[in-house]
Amino acid sequence: MSILKRLVPLLLAVVLLAGCGQNGSTPNAGDTGMDEENMYVDAVELSEDSIEEEIADEAVALASSPVAVAKVLKPVASGKKVEKNTKAIIDYSNAKDGYVMVKFTATTQKRLKVLVKGPSGTQYQYILTPREWTTFPFSDGNGKYTVSVYENTTGSKYAKVLSLSLNVTLTDEFAPFIRPNQYVDYENATNTISMAQKLAGKEKDPMKKVEKIYDYVVKNFTYDTAKASTVKSGYLPDLDAVLKSKKGICFDYAAVMVGMLRSQGVPCKLVVGNAGDVYHAWINVWSEKNGWIDGAIRFNGKKWERMDPTFASTANSSKKIMQYIGDGSNYDPKLIY
């Protein structure tokens, strides 16, 4: 095992390191000329370097038994419970269903961010597109959350435009991991949803669906080294585009598979963290028999084990790679979507 632990990270680095740690930057878009002192809740200084580094890493690289869904459980900003001002709105009407929606309503060319802090203390940092509703999950489960909207002022300085603290009690533990969100945006990915249905067929057993979709991704997708070397900060997978090209980085592999499974009513998490020395993305799947299978999964003929579609695909499911994937100590999760 000691030899394996020394050799496998080297192989993974050769195969994947070109992309899973790359980052880039987007220049500030300029000033709107507004009277900022009177428009913000308060002003803070955020380390642009640390925020961009974490967002880039994330990009390169997430009760009773759930029932299968017949259609996509689309997030809705119903307006029943909102926090808003002249610049932004936070809609938490459906917090019990595991998500919050945010929209920056004012006109701006500045960079925008949303910070979601959950009961575990983990802070999730997202990029926000102005004048569009964006969905963010309550990945930490039940407890107190703080959702804050920030707008860049100058350099590394960001102003808090709007903030909301709320206590969340989910309908069930699967609520955040069955619906679309910014990182697993399958809501309008019609081809991805159709492919998932085609692969699942008339299968009712969730784990059989997992097996079929996993096999498809592993056997048909290839790792995109060119994309890995050029991916920029704030990258988010376009599921239908990835499916069409049948290639991508680790983030793409995981997001497509999670989107397919969620559209089939199978709860799963997109997880970002370290696999050995490589920053990586993989998935967790819920099984009625086994509960959450962390690092999810493949069936070896006897039991379900950890599944890593990127590593399995790029290394042709070699014996050493599958042993590495099966060893949970090699995986260190940081963020869950």
N, C-alpha and C positions, 0 to 999 in steps of 0.2 A: 504493500500500500504506500510505503514511503517513496518508492520509485515512481509510482503512478502520480502521486501528488506533485512530484518534481517535474515530470514530463508533460502531463496534460496541460498545465497552464501555458507552457511554451507553445504547444500546438494551438491552443485557443488564441493565443496572442497573434500567431502567424495568420490564422484564419480570420479573426474578428477585430483585432486591436486597431486596424486601420480606420474603423468607423466608430466604435462604441465610445470613444473618448474625445472625438473631435468636437470642437466648438467654434462658434463664430460670433459676430456681433452685427448689430443693426444700428446705424447712426441715428441720433436724435433728429426728429423731423422739424424742429424749429419752434418758434413762439407764436401764440395766437394773439398776443397783444391785450389779453384780458387782465382785469384787475384781480390778480391772483390772491392778494392778501385777504380779500373779503369773500373769496369763493371756496376756500378750503376749510375743512374741519381743523386740521393742524398740519404743520410742516415737519417733516422728518428727513433725515439723511439715510438713504439706503445704499449699501455698498453695491455699486453697479457690477463690479467684477464678481463678487460672490453670487449675486442673483443670476447673472448671465451664465456663470459656470454651472450652477445647479440646474438651471433650466436646460442648458445644452446637454448636460449629462442625462437628464430625464428624457430628453428627446431621443437620445441615442441609447440610447438604449431602446402600480395595482397594482330557533322558532320551529314552525312546522315545515314539512317537506314542500318545496316549491312545486308549482304545477307548470306544465308546458304552456307557453303562450301561443295564441293563434296569430298575433300581430305584434309589431314593435310597440313597446310601452314608451311612447314618446313623452319627453318632458314638456310641461306646460307652465307658462307664466300666467297664471289665472288672475293675478292682481288682488287676491283676497287678503293676503298678508304681505305688506311691502314696507320697505324703508327707502325713502327717496329724498332728493333735493333737486336743485336746478341742473345738476350735472350728471347724476347717475341714479339708478334704481336697483335695489336688491329685492327680488321676489322670493320669499321663503314660504309660499302658500303650501308647497308640497314637501316640506322638510321631512315629514314622516315617511315619505317614499324615497328618502336617501339622497336628495339633491337640493341645490339652491341655484337660482338663475340670476345673472347679472347683466345689466345693459348700461353702457355709457351713453347717455342721451344727448349730451352737448356736442358741438362741433369742435374737433381738435385734430391736430396733426402730431401730437405728442405721444410718447410711449405710455401705455397703460398696463397696470398689473393688478391682479387680484390675489390677495393672501388669505388663505383659509387655514385657521388654526383649530385643531380638534382637541378632544379631552386627553389624548395621550401626550400632548405638547408638541407633536409634529406639526410643522408649518409647511403647507403646500403653496408654492409660488407659481402663478399662471400668467400668461400674457393675454390681454383682453383686446379684442378688436372693437373699435368704436361703433356705436349705433347698431349693434347686433346682439341678440340674446345669446348668452353662452352658459352652458350647464356645467356645474362643478359638483362632484360627489362628496357626501359625508362619509369618508372612508374609515373613520375611527369608530363608527358605531354610535351607540347612545352616549349622550353627554353634552357638555357645553362647547359651543363653537363660536368663533369670531370670524366674520367675513368682512374684509376691508378692500376698498377700491383706491388705488393710487394713480396719480398722474405725474409724469416727469416734469420738473420745472427747469432745471439746468444742471448739466453735469451729472453727478450721482445723486442729486437731490430730488426726492419725490414728496409730493404732498398728498396727505390722506384726504380724499374727496368725500368718502362716505364709509361708515362702519356700522356693523350690527353684531350684537351678541345675542345668542339664543340657545335654549336648551332643546335638544333634539331627542325624541323618542321614536324610533323606527317602527314601522308596521311589522317588520321581521328583519333578521340579520342579513338577508339577501338583497334588500331593497337597493343599496347603492351599487350592487354588482350584477344587475339584470337589465339596467337601463343604459341608454347612450349618455355619454358625457364628452367633454372636450377631448380627452385622450383616446376614447373608444367611440368615435362618432359614426355609428352605423345607422343612424336614424334615416338618412337619405341615401345610403349605400345600397341601392336596389340590387345591383349585380351580386354583391357580397351576400345579401340576404337570400337571393335566389339560389346561389351556389350552395349555401348552407342547407336549404330545403331540399335541393337535388341530392346532396350527399346523404342527408338524414333519411330521405325517402319516407316510408311509413313506419320507421323505427320509433318506438315509444320509450325504450330504455335510454335514459340520459347518458349513461356511460358508453353505450354503443354509439350514440351520436358523437361523443367525444373521440372515440376510437377512429371513426370514419373521417371526421374532420381533421384530426391530428395526422392521420396517414396521408391525407390529400396534401396538406401543407408541407410535410416533411419530404414527400416524394416529388412534388412539383415546383417548389420554390427554390431559388438559388440566392446566395448572398451577394449583394450588390456592393462590391468593393469601391467602385467609382463614387457611388452615392455616399458611402461611408466616409470617404476622404474629403467630401465637400459639404456635408450636412451642416446647416447653420443653426444658431441659437433660435429656439422657439419653434423648431420643426414639429409638425403634427402629421401623422399618417393620413393620406387619402385612401381609404380602404378599397374603393373600386379601382383606383389607379394602380395600387399595389397588386391587387388580384389580376388585373389585366396584364401587367408586366411579368407577374410571377417571380418577382425578385424584390429584395429589399434589405434593410438593416434589421438588427434584432428587435427594435421598436416596432417595425412594420410586421414582422412575423407574429409577434405577440398580439398586436392590436387587431390584426385580421382574424386570428383564431378566436380571440375573446369576442369580437363583434359577431362572428358566425355563431358561436355557442350561445351568447346572450339572445340572439334573434331566435334561437330554438328553445328558449326558456331554461337554459342551463346556467345557473349562477357561476360566475368565474371572475377572478381578479387579475388585472394586469399589474405585475410587480416589477419595480425597478430597484436594482441594487448591485451588489458585487457577486460575480461568479469567479472565485479565486481572485486573481488580480485584475480581472476585466470587468468594467462597468457594463451592465447587461440588463435585458428585460426578459421576463418569462411569465408563466401564468400559474395560478392556483385554481383548482376546480372543486366544486362541492359534490360529494357523493352521499346518497341517502344511507348507504351502508357504512361508509368510513368517515363521514363528515368532511371538513375541508382537507383536501390533499395538498399540502403545501409544496409549492414548486412544481405543480401538477405536471402531467402524469402520462404514463404509458402502461399497457398491459403486457406483462412478460409471460403470460400463460398461466400464472398462478395468482398474481396480485397486481394491483395498480401501483406504479412507482412514479417518481418524479419525471415530469416531461419538460423538455426544453427543445422546442421545435427548431430554433436556430442552430444550436450545436449539433443536434441529431442530423439535421439536413446537410449542413456544410461538411460534416465529417462522415457522411454516409452511414450513420448509426454504427460506427466501429465499436468493438467490444470495450476498448479503453474509454472512449467518450461516454458510452452508456453507463459504465461503472462510475465515471466521474459525476454524471448527471444524477445517478441513483444515490450518491452520497450527499445527504442533506447538509453536512458540515461545510461543503464547498460554496453554499449559497447564503448570502447575507442580505436580506431584504431591507430597503430603506423607505420606499414610498409605495403606496398601493392606490390603484385607480379603478 
